[in-house]
Amino acid sequence: MVVAVIAIALVPPILSHRFTEMIAWEVLALAAVPVVARSFNMLIEPSTYLSVATLALIVAVELNAFTSVEMTSGFAVVFIVIITMAIAGLWTIAQFVSDIYLGTTFLAGQTAVMWSLVIATGVGVLAGIIFEFYFRRLSPSNELSYDAWSDI
């Protein structure tokens, strides 16, 4: 997941050939939270879905900041929630297939799967709210990206 976040975060500078053009540092800091939480064995399941939600958040920020796509606030929140839920569902399917064909025991039962999907949805909603309130309303000059050379 860390590799995916880094790869997606590097798309704008690679495509624009301006290596100073990046998404805001706050977004990258939020992407680091799940990695730090997992390294301390804290909130393992929520941090997994937080990394998925952060990945969806990065995609939403990049689409909004670096392309002609303009998302309304409501659509951006729904986009982040739906992407998080979709990836959580695909992850659950992958675990189920692994349990059947490889003999693993990733899924503890139907109740655990349902709670896992509820947690993923909650984390997706939280990430959407963070996008709405911080990056739309509190971010300095409402900029979702930063170009260090523009200050020179």
C-alpha positions as CSV (number, residue, x, y, z in Angstrom):
1,M,0.0,0.0,0.0
2,V,2.9,2.4,0.8
3,V,4.3,1.8,-2.7
4,A,0.9,2.5,-4.3
5,V,0.6,5.8,-2.3
6,I,4.1,6.9,-3.3
7,A,3.5,5.9,-6.9
8,I,0.2,7.9,-7.1
9,A,1.7,10.9,-5.3
10,L,4.5,11.0,-7.8
11,V,2.2,11.1,-10.9
12,P,1.8,14.9,-11.0
13,P,5.5,15.8,-10.9
14,I,6.4,13.1,-13.4
15,L,3.7,14.0,-15.9
16,S,4.2,17.8,-15.6
17,H,8.0,17.5,-15.7
18,R,8.1,19.9,-12.7
19,F,9.4,17.9,-9.8
20,T,8.4,20.7,-7.4
21,E,4.7,20.2,-8.2
22,M,3.3,17.9,-5.6
23,I,0.1,17.4,-3.6
24,A,0.0,19.3,-0.3
25,W,2.2,18.0,2.5
26,E,-0.8,17.5,4.7
27,V,-2.2,14.9,2.4
28,L,1.1,13.0,2.5
29,A,1.2,13.3,6.2
30,L,-2.3,11.8,6.5
31,A,-1.0,9.0,4.2
32,A,1.7,8.2,6.7
33,V,-0.7,7.8,9.7
34,P,-1.7,4.2,8.8
35,V,1.9,3.2,8.3
36,V,2.9,4.6,11.7
37,A,-0.2,3.0,13.4
38,R,0.6,-0.4,11.9
39,S,4.3,-0.2,12.9
40,F,3.2,0.2,16.6
41,N,0.5,-2.5,16.2
42,M,-2.2,0.0,16.9
43,L,-5.7,-0.3,15.3
44,I,-4.5,-2.8,12.7
45,E,-7.9,-3.2,10.8
46,P,-8.9,0.5,10.8
47,S,-5.4,1.5,9.8
48,T,-5.6,-0.9,6.8
49,Y,-8.8,0.8,5.6
50,L,-7.4,4.3,6.5
51,S,-4.6,3.6,4.0
52,V,-7.2,2.7,1.4
53,A,-9.2,5.8,2.2
54,T,-6.1,7.9,2.1
55,L,-5.3,6.5,-1.3
56,A,-8.8,7.5,-2.5
57,L,-8.2,10.9,-0.9
58,I,-4.9,11.3,-2.8
59,V,-6.6,10.4,-6.1
60,A,-9.4,12.9,-5.4
61,V,-7.0,15.7,-4.5
62,E,-4.8,15.0,-7.6
63,L,-7.8,14.9,-9.9
64,N,-9.1,18.2,-8.5
65,A,-5.8,20.0,-8.3
66,F,-3.9,18.8,-11.4
67,T,-6.6,18.1,-14.0
68,S,-9.5,20.0,-15.5
69,V,-11.9,17.8,-13.4
70,E,-13.7,19.9,-10.8
71,M,-15.4,17.9,-8.1
72,T,-18.2,19.4,-6.1
73,S,-17.7,19.0,-2.3
74,G,-20.5,16.4,-2.0
75,F,-19.2,14.4,-5.0
76,A,-15.7,14.3,-3.6
77,V,-16.9,13.0,-0.3
78,V,-19.0,10.3,-2.0
79,F,-16.2,9.4,-4.3
80,I,-13.8,8.8,-1.4
81,V,-16.4,6.7,0.5
82,I,-17.3,4.6,-2.5
83,I,-13.7,3.9,-3.5
84,T,-12.9,2.9,0.0
85,M,-15.9,0.6,0.2
86,A,-15.1,-0.9,-3.2
87,I,-11.5,-1.7,-2.3
88,A,-12.6,-3.1,1.0
89,G,-15.1,-5.4,-0.8
90,L,-12.4,-6.5,-3.2
91,W,-10.0,-7.2,-0.3
92,T,-12.7,-9.3,1.4
93,I,-13.2,-11.3,-1.8
94,A,-9.5,-11.8,-2.1
95,Q,-9.3,-13.1,1.5
96,F,-12.3,-15.4,0.9
97,V,-10.7,-16.9,-2.2
98,S,-7.4,-17.3,-0.4
99,D,-9.2,-19.1,2.5
100,I,-10.9,-21.5,0.1
101,Y,-8.1,-22.2,-2.4
102,L,-5.0,-21.7,-0.3
103,G,-6.3,-22.9,3.1
104,T,-5.6,-19.7,4.9
105,T,-7.8,-18.4,7.8
106,F,-8.0,-14.7,7.0
107,L,-11.8,-14.5,7.6
108,A,-12.9,-15.3,11.1
109,G,-16.5,-15.5,10.3
110,Q,-19.5,-13.7,8.7
111,T,-19.9,-11.3,11.6
112,A,-16.2,-10.3,11.5
113,V,-16.5,-9.7,7.7
114,M,-19.5,-7.4,8.2
115,W,-17.8,-5.4,10.9
116,S,-14.8,-5.1,8.7
117,L,-16.9,-3.6,6.0
118,V,-18.6,-1.3,8.4
119,I,-15.2,-0.1,9.7
120,A,-14.1,0.5,6.1
121,T,-17.2,2.5,5.4
122,G,-16.7,4.6,8.6
123,V,-13.1,5.3,7.7
124,G,-14.1,6.3,4.2
125,V,-16.7,8.7,5.6
126,L,-14.0,10.1,8.0
127,A,-11.6,10.6,5.1
128,G,-14.3,12.3,3.0
129,I,-15.1,14.6,5.9
130,I,-11.4,15.5,6.3
131,F,-11.3,16.3,2.6
132,E,-14.4,18.5,2.9
133,F,-13.5,20.4,6.0
134,Y,-9.8,20.8,5.8
135,F,-8.8,20.8,2.1
136,R,-11.8,22.7,1.0
137,R,-12.3,25.2,3.8
138,L,-9.2,25.5,6.0
139,S,-6.3,25.0,3.6
140,P,-4.3,28.1,3.0
141,S,-5.8,29.9,0.0
142,N,-7.8,26.8,-0.8
143,E,-4.8,25.3,-2.6
144,L,-4.7,21.5,-2.8
145,S,-1.2,21.5,-4.3
146,Y,2.0,23.3,-3.8
147,D,4.7,24.4,-6.1
148,A,7.8,25.5,-4.2
149,W,9.2,27.5,-7.2
150,S,6.1,29.8,-7.3
151,D,7.4,31.4,-4.1
152,I,10.7,32.4,-5.7
